[in-house]
Amino acid sequence: MSIRINPKDRYLLELLRENARSSITDLAQQLGVSRSTAQKRLERLEVDGIIQGYTVKLSSEFLDQEIKAHVLITVRPRHTADIIEAMKALNGVRAVYSVSGPYDLIAEIAALSVTELDLIIDRIISISGVERTVSSVILSTRLKREA
């Protein structure tokens, strides 16, 4: 299933990516439409599930303080859903990816200290159904493209 949106909707999404806190009045001016038209477009994008929420974009100065790691996880059969549910409760787990290859999941984690990072990894290891983990600390980001 492919979701189709028009160029004004695409532009509205670009504007929201730049600043999700923009007022409807500002968005309408930049789109060249009335305030009510901009509001209706926004509501339609939310109802259609294209916009699923709004978020905060943290400064690179703050993010550079974080110590990040990838944790590769081997899962016992039929435990994936329970493990993902348990990881939702762990602060510091930024994303969990299902992958092919020798590991079943990759967790992206971040913390403000090595001690905190170690604690998050220990908590992942202790989740029922986790068989094995391998962790790689990220030393630097050489290239990152925003979606």
N, C-alpha and C positions, 0 to 999 in steps of 0.2 A: 504494500500500500504506500503510495507516494502522496505527500501532503503538498498541495499547491497553494502558493500565496502570490499575490501580485507585487509589483515593484515598490509600491508605497508601504506595504506590510514589511517587505525586506528592509527598507530604509528605517522604518520604525524599530525593527529588531536591532539594527546597527546602532541607532541612537540609544536604545536601552542598554546595549552592551557597553557603550562608552560611559553611560551614567544612568543606572537603573532608578535613581532618585529624581530624575527629571520630572518637572511638573507637566501635567496634561497641557497646560497653556504653552509651555516651551516646546513640547513635542508637536503640538498642532502648528505652531509658527514654523518650525523647521520642516514639517511635512507639507506646509502650504494648504492646510485644511482647517475647518472650524474645530473648536474645542470639542464639541459633541461628536463630530466625526472621528476625531482622534480617540476619544473615549470608547466609542463603539468598536473601532478597530482593535484597540487594546483588549477590550472585554472578549471579542470574538477569538483573538489569538489565545487568550486564557482558556475559554470554554472549549476550543478545539484541541487543547492540550499542547499547543506549540510553545506557549510560555507556561512553564510549570512552577515557576517561583522566581524570586528576586534574591540577589545575594550581595555580599560585600566583596569588593576587590581590594586586597591588602597591598600595601606598598612593597616595592621590591626591597627597601631597606629593612622592613620588618621580616619579610620572608627569608632574606639572606641570613638572619640570625638562626633560623631553624636548621636542625640537623635532620636530613631526610634519608630514608632508606627504602629499598624494595625487599620485601620478604616473600620468597618463593615457598609455596606451601604444597605438600603432598597430603591428600585427604583420604581417609578410609572410605570405602564405598558407601554411598547413600548418606553421607554426613555433610555434604556441601552446603545445603540450605541452612542447617543448624549452625555451621561454622560462620557463615556470612551473617546470620542473625546475631550471633554472639559478638562478632566484630563491629557491628553497628553501635554497640554500647561502649566501645573503646575509643576514648578521646585520643586523637592523634592518628587514627586510621583515616586516611583521606580518600582512598579508593580501593576497591577490590575488583580484580579482573579475572575472568575465567580464561584459561589459556590452554593451548595444545602443547604437547611435548612431555617431558618427564615430570613436570609439576602441574598441579591442577588449578592453582590460584596464585596470583601475585597481589600482595597488599602493598599499597603506597602508604608509608607512615612518616610522620614528622613530629619533632619534639624540640624543646628549647635547650635541652642538655643531653649529654650522652647517657647520663643516669636515667633520665625520663625515657629516652629511646630504648634503652635496655629493658626497662620495666614493661613497655608496650610489647616488645618482642617476647618477653617471658609470658605475658598474658596471652598472646596469640598461641604460643607453644602449649600452654595449659588448657586450651579449649578442647573439649572432648571431640574426638574425630580427627584431630590434626596428628598426622603420623610423623612428619619431618618438616623442618624448615631450613632454608639457607638465606642468609641476609647479606645484602650489599649496601653499604653506606654510600650515599651520593656525595662526591667530593665537590663537584661544581656543575652548573648547568651551562652547556656550550651552545645550545640552540633550543628555543622553545617558541612555538607558534601558538597564538591564541586561536581558539575555535571561531 
